[in-house]
Amino acid sequence: MQIIPAIDIIDGKCVRLTEGDYQQKKIYNENPLEVAKMFEDAGIQRLHLVDLDGAKNSGVMNWKVLEAIAVNTRLAIDFGGGIKTGEDVQLVLNAGATYVTVGSIAVKNQALFTEWLKQFGVNKFLLGADVKNGCIAIHGWLETTNVQVKDFMAIYLALGVQQIFCTDVSKDGRMEGPSIELYQHLISNLPNLQLIASGGVSTLQDLIHLKAIGCSGAIIGKAIYENKISLNDLVQFNATF
């Protein structure tokens, strides 16, 4: 199971929200590149980079942060937030992203996202499924749809998408443990799914549990910044598991 630290960006700074609430924002570092280098030095190979300004304002805004990290590290970066057009996808790829993270568009405009899959290739995308009460949430978690998460994933698995990360918004930033039952349900019902867990991870035991149920990756944010899980812990987890 791959460990994927998260860096969330507002105004070019590394922040974390609680339950997706922009009013519950905490700044952890003024320099995201410094944080990314710290991850790389610890042996981490992948990074989840989120443009929260872009997600809120419906347009990519912090692509310069992506570019700086891509140029100055060897991390494989997935970048999301505010991607609405094919030009946005190209901008993010040109800035150095390995994967373009897409969520809202895949919910609201299936035809457009399907076209992107054909144009850029399914291997260039990481599909995000943010969940509130079993349904997909979009636009930086500010809007909840009536689309069931399993149905949403099934549509794009059939089109060749393999990597999907799933965030239970009620768990995110609370460090009360991940949504094990939700992930078990999805993995058991969608056999081709490579599920990346996101939200609520607060201990090494959480990571062990996620690996045991078949998750292919785990995105970790606040637990690292609040020193609940150390980078050395993650290195040891990678070496052991």
C-alpha positions in Angstrom: 0.0 0.0 0.0 1.4 3.3 -1.1 1.7 6.2 1.5 0.7 9.5 -0.1 1.1 12.7 2.1 -1.2 15.6 1.3 -0.4 19.2 0.9 -3.4 21.5 0.7 -2.8 25.0 -0.6 -4.5 28.3 0.1 -2.8 31.5 -0.9 0.3 29.5 -1.7 0.6 28.2 1.8 0.4 24.7 3.3 -2.9 24.4 5.2 -5.4 21.9 6.5 -9.1 22.2 6.9 -11.5 20.4 9.2 -14.4 18.6 7.5 -13.8 20.6 4.4 -14.7 23.9 6.2 -12.8 26.9 4.8 -13.5 28.7 8.1 -11.6 25.9 10.0 -8.3 26.6 8.4 -4.8 26.1 10.0 -1.6 27.2 8.3 1.2 24.7 8.8 3.9 26.1 6.6 4.4 29.2 4.4 6.5 27.2 2.0 4.9 24.0 0.5 8.1 23.2 -1.4 9.9 22.9 2.0 7.3 20.4 3.1 7.5 18.4 -0.1 11.3 18.1 0.2 10.8 16.9 3.7 8.6 14.1 2.5 11.0 13.2 -0.3 14.0 13.1 2.1 12.0 10.6 4.2 11.7 8.3 1.2 8.2 9.2 0.2 7.7 8.8 -3.6 4.3 10.4 -4.1 2.4 13.6 -3.2 -1.3 14.6 -3.1 -1.4 18.3 -3.9 -4.7 20.1 -3.6 -5.4 23.7 -4.8 -8.2 24.7 -2.3 -8.4 28.2 -3.8 -9.0 26.6 -7.2 -11.6 24.2 -5.8 -13.5 27.0 -4.2 -13.2 29.4 -7.2 -13.6 27.0 -10.1 -10.3 27.6 -11.8 -6.7 26.4 -11.3 -4.9 29.0 -9.2 -1.9 27.5 -7.4 -0.2 25.8 -10.4 3.0 27.7 -9.6 3.3 25.7 -6.4 2.9 22.5 -8.4 5.6 23.6 -10.8 8.1 24.5 -8.0 7.6 21.1 -6.4 7.8 19.2 -9.7 11.0 21.0 -10.7 12.7 20.6 -7.4 11.7 17.1 -6.3 11.3 13.7 -7.9 7.9 13.1 -6.3 5.1 11.8 -8.4 2.4 14.5 -7.9 -1.3 14.3 -8.3 -2.8 17.8 -8.5 -6.4 18.8 -8.2 -8.7 21.7 -7.5 -10.5 23.9 -10.0 -9.9 21.9 -13.1 -12.7 22.7 -15.4 -11.4 22.7 -19.0 -9.1 20.7 -21.2 -6.8 23.7 -21.1 -6.6 23.3 -17.3 -5.7 19.7 -17.6 -2.9 20.6 -20.1 -1.7 23.4 -17.8 -1.4 21.0 -14.8 0.4 18.3 -16.8 2.7 20.9 -18.3 3.5 22.2 -14.8 4.7 18.8 -13.8 1.8 16.7 -12.4 2.0 13.0 -12.9 -1.7 12.7 -12.4 -4.6 15.2 -12.7 -7.1 14.8 -9.9 -10.7 15.2 -11.1 -13.8 15.1 -9.0 -16.5 17.7 -9.6 -16.4 17.6 -13.4 -16.6 13.8 -13.5 -19.9 14.1 -11.5 -21.5 17.1 -13.3 -20.2 16.6 -16.9 -19.5 12.9 -17.6 -19.3 13.6 -21.4 -16.5 16.1 -20.9 -14.5 13.9 -18.5 -14.9 10.9 -20.8 -13.5 13.1 -23.6 -10.5 13.9 -21.4 -9.9 10.3 -20.8 -9.7 9.7 -24.5 -7.6 12.8 -25.2 -5.0 12.5 -22.5 -5.2 8.8 -21.5 -6.8 7.2 -18.5 -3.4 6.8 -16.8 -3.1 10.5 -16.5 -6.0 10.9 -14.1 -6.7 10.2 -10.5 -10.5 10.2 -9.9 -11.6 11.7 -6.6 -14.8 10.6 -4.8 -15.6 12.8 -1.9 -18.5 11.4 0.2 -21.1 12.8 2.5 -23.6 10.3 3.9 -22.9 7.9 1.0 -23.3 10.5 -1.8 -20.8 12.4 -3.8 -19.8 16.0 -2.6 -18.3 18.5 -5.1 -16.9 22.0 -5.4 -14.5 21.7 -2.4 -17.2 19.7 -0.5 -19.4 22.8 -0.5 -22.2 20.9 -2.4 -23.6 17.4 -1.9 -25.2 15.6 -4.8 -27.6 12.7 -4.9 -25.1 10.5 -6.7 -24.3 7.3 -4.8 -20.5 6.8 -4.5 -20.5 3.1 -5.7 -22.5 4.0 -8.8 -20.2 6.9 -9.5 -17.1 4.7 -9.3 -18.6 1.9 -11.4 -19.2 4.2 -14.3 -15.5 5.2 -14.6 -14.1 1.8 -13.8 -16.0 0.6 -16.8 -14.2 3.3 -18.9 -10.8 2.1 -17.7 -10.1 4.4 -14.8 -8.3 2.3 -12.1 -7.1 4.7 -9.4 -9.8 6.3 -7.3 -9.4 8.0 -4.0 -12.3 8.3 -1.6 -12.7 10.8 1.2 -15.4 10.6 3.8 -15.8 14.4 4.4 -17.1 13.7 7.9 -13.8 12.1 8.8 -11.4 14.5 7.2 -9.2 16.5 9.5 -10.8 15.0 12.6 -8.2 12.2 13.1 -10.8 9.8 14.4 -10.0 7.0 12.1 -10.8 6.3 8.4 -14.1 5.0 7.1 -13.2 1.3 7.1 -16.7 0.0 6.6 -17.2 2.3 3.6 -14.0 1.2 2.0 -14.7 -2.5 2.6 -18.1 -2.1 1.0 -16.6 -0.4 -2.1 -13.7 -2.9 -2.5 -15.9 -5.9 -2.1 -18.5 -4.6 -4.7 -16.0 -3.2 -7.2 -13.4 -5.9 -7.8 -11.2 -3.9 -10.3 -11.0 -0.9 -8.0 -7.6 0.4 -6.8 -8.9 2.3 -3.9 -6.9 5.0 -2.2 -8.2 5.9 1.3 -8.4 9.5 2.4 -9.5 11.2 5.6 -9.3 10.3 9.2 -6.0 8.4 9.3 -4.4 9.2 12.6 -2.3 6.2 13.6 -0.1 3.5 12.2 -2.8 1.0 13.1 -5.2 2.8 10.8 -2.7 2.2 8.0 -2.3 -1.5 8.9 -6.1 -1.8 8.9 -6.4 -0.1 5.5 -3.8 -2.4 3.9 -5.5 -5.4 5.4 -8.9 -4.6 3.7 -7.2 -4.2 0.4 -6.6 -0.4 -0.1 -3.9 0.3 -2.7 -2.9 3.6 -1.0 -3.6 6.0 1.8 -3.5 9.8 1.7 -2.4 11.3 5.0 -2.5 14.9 6.0 -3.3 16.3 9.4 -1.8 13.4 11.3 1.6 14.2 9.9 1.3 17.9 10.6 0.0 17.4 14.1 2.8 14.8 14.8 0.5 11.9 15.3 2.4 9.9 12.7 6.0 10.7 12.2 7.9 10.5 8.9 10.0 7.8 10.5 6.9 5.8 11.2 5.9 6.0 7.6 9.4 4.9 6.5 9.2 1.9 8.8 5.7 1.1 7.6 6.9 1.1 3.9 9.8 -1.1 4.9 7.7 -3.5 6.8 4.5 -3.7 4.7 
